[in-house]
Amino acid sequence: MKRKIALLVSFAFLGAGAFAQNNSQPAKKPALLGFYVNALDFNTIQAFKEDNSNFRNITKLRDMSYGVGFAYWRGITNKLDFSVRLNAAFHDYAKERGETLDRRAGFGLELEPSVHLRPFNDNVVVNPFLSAGIGAGTYMGEIGAFAPTGIGMQFNIKGATYIMAQANYRWTLTEDVFKDHMNYSIGFFTKMRADKPKVVLPPPPPPVQDRDGDGVIDSEDRCPDVAGLASLQGCPDRDGDGIADDLDKCPDIPGVAKYDGCPIPDSDGDGINDEEDKCPDVAGVARYQGCPIPDTDGDGVNDEVDKCPTRPGPASNNGCPEIAKQVVEKINFAAKNVFFSTGSAKLMPKSFKSLDEVAKLMQDDNSLMIDIDGHTDSQGSDAVNQALSEKRANSVKDYLIAKGVDASRLKATGFGASKPIANNATAAGRAQNRRTEMTVRNF
């Protein structure tokens, strides 16, 4: 009983939102043919019967069964309709009966006549309705019957196309075949017969002195057979740009007199008209006044993303020249041959030869820059290791500056023991972690 009351309250609520009617359409529904897509929910009702306070038991759409249907629908009165549906449902009805049939997929074929009561005439655009009927079918070898009751919403699209959305509670009349369940559906319908065209009588002929009836007498009308504007000597101006259609080369697009009624052209199609475009034949961007983004060094990487806009280089290196492999190898080799006195940032003399070669490489190529990174092992405190790594990186930087390398081309950073490359638990691993790394770049 509670479900029935809730159903009626829902219908009353939906009925209050009906749209205004279209008086040009008949108040009684014409004969319609259409098809449905159905979703069947066999679980929610049973779950609510077992525990009607647990709303998490509502079945999700993806877990429902589906089907299709064809229907005939026709108005009996202005507010009462009749329909009959032929449904095909894809559901394991044998499972509902506690059986197992592995030989075939679940399937049901049913016939469902119903009546539908609306609060408004059929010419209302959005119209709620109540439904009630009786249905029967064959379900995997068993005959079953049910009584569908529910609510729906009708959408009338210009009296020619209808959309029907329904939610029906199906009361089972044969519990041994299936249980009560919900059927949600959406249907699309069209009229079986087209409306007869209305006969429209032609208007009486205009007075002889103003054949087109535009208020401009024929003797002063430059377009006496086409209604137009007095300001244009009786000629029309469809696009409203102040240029008469017979003189307008673009009569349906507003334009300017300079271009015979057409818009200012955009020859390259970049959205910037030719009068404002400094490159009217090449597509560009507004911030460069219609010209393409420049590529000063012509390397195919435009200046806005080119880290070296005056030196050509591949996009893979951000538009900068690729550094020669032998240069990278020499600097990597030099980094492995930098040595310090134990526990200090003082460079040992055996480091000088490698660093001198790095300085010469940088003097030979002013585009090169180096990131110098100092690292320590994990012996000692983090603060001491951090300070030591910074001092060692700066010692290498200061040595290269002393050899004539500009300080702006060098960056020294200490990382302490935070980036080990070997196991600090062994002497050999700690020796590898006490290192200086140099990374060469040109941007």
C-alpha positions in Angstrom: 0.0 0.0 0.0 2.9 2.4 0.8 4.3 1.9 -2.7 1.0 2.7 -4.3 0.6 5.9 -2.3 4.2 6.9 -3.2 3.4 6.2 -6.9 0.3 8.5 -6.8 2.2 11.3 -5.0 5.0 11.2 -7.6 2.5 11.5 -10.4 0.9 14.5 -8.8 4.3 16.2 -8.4 5.3 15.6 -12.0 1.9 16.7 -13.3 2.5 20.2 -11.8 5.4 20.8 -14.1 3.7 20.4 -17.5 4.6 22.9 -20.2 2.3 25.2 -22.0 0.2 23.6 -24.7 0.6 24.2 -28.5 -2.9 25.0 -29.8 -1.8 24.3 -33.4 -1.7 20.5 -32.5 -4.8 18.3 -31.9 -5.8 17.7 -28.3 -6.2 13.9 -28.9 -3.2 11.7 -29.7 -3.0 10.4 -33.3 -2.1 6.8 -34.1 1.6 6.2 -33.4 4.2 3.5 -34.0 7.5 3.3 -32.2 10.0 1.2 -30.4 11.3 1.0 -26.8 14.5 0.2 -25.0 13.8 -1.4 -21.6 15.8 -2.0 -18.4 14.5 -4.6 -16.0 15.3 -4.6 -12.3 14.6 -7.9 -10.5 16.7 -7.2 -7.4 15.8 -3.9 -5.9 12.2 -4.8 -5.1 13.2 -8.1 -3.4 16.0 -6.3 -1.5 13.6 -3.6 -0.2 11.1 -6.3 0.8 13.8 -7.9 2.9 15.2 -4.5 4.3 13.2 -1.5 3.1 15.4 1.0 5.0 18.6 0.2 3.2 18.8 2.4 0.0 22.2 0.9 -0.9 20.2 -2.1 -2.2 19.1 -0.1 -5.3 20.4 -1.9 -8.3 22.7 0.1 -10.6 21.8 0.5 -14.2 24.7 -1.6 -15.4 23.6 -4.5 -13.3 20.0 -4.6 -14.8 18.8 -6.8 -17.6 17.8 -5.2 -20.9 15.3 -5.6 -23.7 13.6 -4.0 -26.7 10.0 -3.6 -27.7 7.7 -2.3 -30.4 4.4 -0.5 -29.6 1.2 0.9 -31.0 -0.2 3.9 -29.2 -3.4 5.9 -29.8 -5.6 8.3 -28.0 -9.0 7.2 -26.9 -10.0 10.6 -25.6 -8.2 13.9 -25.1 -6.7 12.6 -21.8 -6.8 8.8 -22.1 -4.6 6.7 -24.4 -4.4 3.0 -25.2 -1.1 1.2 -26.1 0.0 -2.4 -26.8 3.6 -3.4 -26.6 5.5 -6.4 -27.9 8.6 -6.8 -25.7 11.7 -9.0 -25.9 13.6 -9.3 -22.6 17.0 -10.7 -22.2 17.1 -12.1 -18.7 17.8 -15.5 -17.1 14.2 -16.3 -16.0 15.3 -19.9 -15.2 17.5 -18.5 -12.5 14.5 -16.6 -11.0 12.8 -20.0 -10.7 15.9 -21.6 -9.1 16.6 -23.6 -12.3 19.8 -23.9 -14.4 19.5 -24.1 -18.2 22.9 -24.0 -19.8 21.6 -24.8 -23.2 20.3 -21.3 -24.1 20.5 -17.7 -23.0 17.8 -16.2 -20.9 14.9 -14.7 -23.0 11.3 -13.7 -22.6 8.7 -12.6 -25.2 5.6 -10.8 -23.9 2.5 -8.8 -25.0 1.5 -5.9 -22.8 -1.7 -3.8 -23.5 -2.1 -0.8 -21.2 -4.2 2.4 -20.7 -2.6 5.8 -19.8 -4.3 8.7 -18.1 -3.0 12.2 -18.6 -3.9 15.4 -16.7 -3.6 17.5 -19.8 -4.6 17.4 -23.5 -2.2 15.8 -25.9 -1.0 19.1 -27.3 0.9 19.9 -24.1 4.6 19.7 -24.8 5.5 17.9 -21.6 2.8 15.7 -20.1 3.0 13.2 -17.2 0.7 10.2 -17.1 -0.3 7.2 -15.1 -0.3 3.7 -16.6 -2.0 0.4 -15.8 -2.4 -2.8 -17.8 -2.1 -6.5 -18.0 0.7 -8.5 -19.7 1.6 -12.1 -20.4 4.4 -14.0 -22.2 6.6 -17.0 -22.5 9.7 -17.1 -20.4 12.2 -19.9 -21.2 9.5 -22.5 -21.6 7.1 -21.2 -18.9 4.0 -19.0 -19.4 3.8 -16.0 -17.0 1.5 -13.0 -16.4 1.9 -9.7 -14.7 0.0 -6.4 -14.1 2.1 -3.3 -14.9 1.4 0.0 -13.0 3.5 3.1 -13.0 4.2 6.6 -14.1 5.5 8.2 -17.2 6.4 11.4 -19.0 5.4 12.2 -22.6 7.3 14.7 -24.7 5.4 16.0 -27.7 7.7 17.3 -30.4 5.5 19.4 -32.8 2.9 16.7 -32.9 4.9 14.5 -35.2 7.4 12.8 -32.8 6.9 11.6 -29.3 9.3 10.5 -26.6 7.8 8.3 -23.8 9.7 7.7 -20.6 8.1 5.2 -18.2 8.8 3.5 -14.9 6.4 0.5 -14.2 6.1 -1.7 -11.1 5.2 -5.1 -12.5 3.0 -7.1 -10.1 3.6 -10.8 -10.8 0.5 -13.0 -11.3 2.6 -16.1 -11.6 5.1 -16.2 -8.7 6.4 -19.5 -9.8 7.7 -18.0 -13.1 9.2 -14.6 -11.7 8.8 -12.2 -8.9 7.7 -8.6 -8.7 10.1 -6.3 -10.5 10.6 -2.9 -12.1 10.6 -2.1 -15.8 12.2 1.3 -16.9 11.8 2.2 -20.6 12.2 5.0 -23.1 10.4 4.9 -26.4 10.4 6.9 -29.6 7.2 7.3 -31.7 6.1 8.8 -34.9 2.7 9.3 -36.5 1.4 6.6 -38.8 -0.1 9.1 -41.2 1.1 12.5 -42.2 -1.2 15.5 -41.7 -3.0 16.7 -44.7 -1.5 20.1 -45.8 -3.7 23.0 -45.0 -5.0 24.9 -47.9 -3.8 28.5 -47.7 -5.6 30.9 -49.9 -3.4 33.5 -51.6 -3.6 37.1 -50.4 -5.5 39.5 -52.5 -3.4 41.2 -55.1 -1.7 44.4 -54.0 -2.7 47.8 -55.4 -1.4 48.4 -58.8 0.6 51.4 -57.7 2.6 49.3 -55.1 2.9 45.8 -56.4 5.2 44.5 -53.7 3.3 46.2 -50.9 6.4 47.7 -49.3 5.0 51.3 -49.0 7.1 52.6 -51.9 5.0 53.4 -54.9 6.1 51.6 -58.1 7.1 54.9 -59.9 9.8 55.4 -57.2 10.5 51.8 -56.4 13.8 50.5 -57.9 12.7 46.9 -57.0 8.9 47.1 -57.6 8.3 43.4 -57.5 10.3 42.7 -54.3 9.3 44.2 -50.9 12.1 46.4 -49.6 13.1 49.5 -47.6 12.2 53.1 -48.4 15.7 54.1 -47.5 17.0 51.9 -50.3 14.4 53.0 -52.9 12.2 50.0 -52.2 14.9 47.3 -52.5 15.5 44.6 -49.8 18.6 44.2 -47.6 18.5 40.7 -46.2 21.7 41.0 -44.2 20.9 44.5 -42.9 24.3 46.0 -43.8 22.8 49.1 -45.5 23.6 47.8 -49.1 20.7 46.8 -51.2 20.6 43.1 -52.2 20.9 43.8 -55.9 24.1 45.7 -55.3 25.4 43.4 -52.6 27.8 40.6 -53.6 27.2 38.9 -50.2 23.5 39.6 -49.7 23.2 37.1 -46.7 26.4 38.2 -44.9 26.8 41.7 -43.4 29.7 43.6 -45.1 31.0 47.0 -46.0 30.6 49.1 -49.1 34.4 49.0 -49.8 34.1 45.3 -50.6 30.7 45.5 -52.3 28.7 44.4 -49.3 31.0 41.5 -48.4 33.0 41.3 -45.1 36.6 42.5 -45.0 38.4 39.4 -46.4 40.8 37.1 -44.5 42.8 35.6 -47.3 44.9 33.3 -45.1 42.0 32.2 -42.9 43.8 33.0 -39.6 40.9 35.0 -38.1 42.6 38.3 -38.7 41.1 40.4 -41.6 43.4 41.5 -44.3 43.3 45.2 -43.3 44.8 44.4 -39.9 47.0 41.4 -41.1 50.6 42.2 -41.8 51.0 38.8 -43.4 47.6 38.5 -45.3 48.7 35.5 -47.4 50.3 33.5 -44.6 48.3 32.2 -41.6 49.6 33.7 -38.3 48.5 34.8 -34.8 47.1 38.0 -33.4 50.1 38.8 -31.1 52.3 39.0 -34.2 49.7 41.1 -36.2 48.6 38.1 -38.3 52.1 36.8 -39.0 53.4 33.4 -38.0 55.5 33.1 -34.8 59.0 33.9 -35.9 61.9 31.4 -36.2 65.0 33.7 -36.2 67.5 30.9 -36.7 65.4 28.9 -39.2 65.8 25.6 -37.4 62.0 24.8 -37.4 61.6 25.6 -33.7 59.7 28.9 -33.3 61.3 31.6 -31.1 58.7 31.3 -28.3 59.9 27.7 -27.5 63.4 28.0 -28.8 65.9 28.2 -25.9 68.6 29.3 -28.5 66.6 31.5 -30.9 69.7 32.7 -32.7 71.5 29.4 -32.9 69.9 26.6 -35.0 69.4 23.3 -33.3 66.9 20.3 -33.3 63.6 20.4 -31.4 64.9 17.5 -29.3 67.4 19.9 -27.8 64.9 22.8 -27.4 66.2 24.4 -30.6 69.8 24.6 -29.4 72.8 23.0 -31.2 73.6 19.5 -30.0 76.8 19.3 -28.0 79.4 17.1 -29.5 79.6 13.6 -28.1 83.3 13.9 -27.4 82.9 17.1 -25.4 80.3 15.4 -23.2 82.6 12.4 -22.8 85.6 14.6 -21.8 83.6 16.5 -19.2 82.2 13.3 -17.7 85.7 11.8 -17.6 87.0 14.9 -15.9 84.3 14.8 -13.3 85.4 11.2 -12.4 89.0 12.5 -11.9 88.3 15.3 -9.4 89.8 14.5 -6.0 89.8 16.2 -2.6 91.8 15.9 0.5 90.1 13.7 3.1 87.3 15.5 4.9 87.9 18.8 3.2 87.1 20.8 0.1 90.7 21.3 -1.0 91.4 20.0 -4.5 94.2 17.6 -4.9 96.9 18.4 -7.5 96.0 15.3 -9.5 92.6 16.9 -10.3 94.1 19.9 -12.1 94.9 18.3 -15.4 91.2 17.2 -15.9 89.8 20.5 -14.8 92.3 22.4 -17.1 90.9 20.5 -20.0 87.3 21.4 -19.0 88.3 25.1 -18.8 89.8 24.9 -22.3 86.6 23.3 -23.7 84.5 26.1 -22.3 86.9 28.8 -23.6 86.7 27.2 -27.1 82.9 27.2 -27.0 81.3 30.2 -25.2 77.8 28.6 -25.5 78.7 25.8 -23.0 77.5 25.9 -19.4 78.2 23.4 -16.6 76.2 22.3 -13.6 78.6 21.1 -10.9 77.0 18.8 -8.3 78.8 17.7 -5.1 78.0 14.5 -3.2 79.2 12.7 -0.1 78.8 9.3 1.6 76.6 8.9 4.6 79.4 9.1 7.2 78.8 12.0 9.6 75.8 14.2 10.1 73.5 15.5 7.4 74.5 19.1 8.1 78.2 18.4 7.9 77.8 16.4 4.7 75.6 19.1 3.1 78.1 21.8 3.9 81.0 19.7 2.6 79.3 18.8 -0.7 78.5 22.5 -1.3 82.1 23.5 -0.5 83.5 20.9 -2.9 81.2 21.9 -5.7 82.2 25.5 -5.2 85.9 24.6 -5.1 85.6 23.1 -8.6 83.6 26.2 -9.7 86.3 28.6 -8.3 89.1 26.6 -10.0 87.4 27.0 -13.4 86.8 30.7 -12.8 90.4 31.1 -12.0 91.2 29.5 -15.4 89.2 32.2 -17.2 85.6 30.7 -17.3 82.9 33.3 -16.6 81.0 32.6 -13.3 77.7 33.1 -15.0 78.3 29.9 -17.0 78.8 27.8 -13.9 76.3 26.5 -11.3 77.5 24.8 -8.2 75.1 22.7 -6.0 75.7 20.4 -3.0 73.4 17.4 -2.3 75.2 15.9 0.7 74.4 12.2 1.0 70.9 12.5 -0.4 71.7 10.9 -3.8 73.9 7.8 -3.3 74.8 5.7 -6.4 76.1 2.8 -4.3 75.6 1.1 -0.9 76.9 3.2 1.9 77.3 0.1 4.1 80.6 -0.9 2.3 83.8 1.0 1.9 83.7 0.6 -1.8 80.2 1.9 -2.0 81.0 4.9 0.1 84.0 5.7 -2.2 81.6 5.8 -5.2 79.2 8.0 -3.4 82.0 10.6 -2.6 81.9 12.2 -6.1 81.6 15.3 -8.1 79.3 15.3 -11.2 79.5 17.8 -14.1 76.6 18.2 -16.5 77.3 20.2 -19.7 74.5 22.2 -21.4 74.1 25.1 -23.8 70.9 26.7 -22.7 
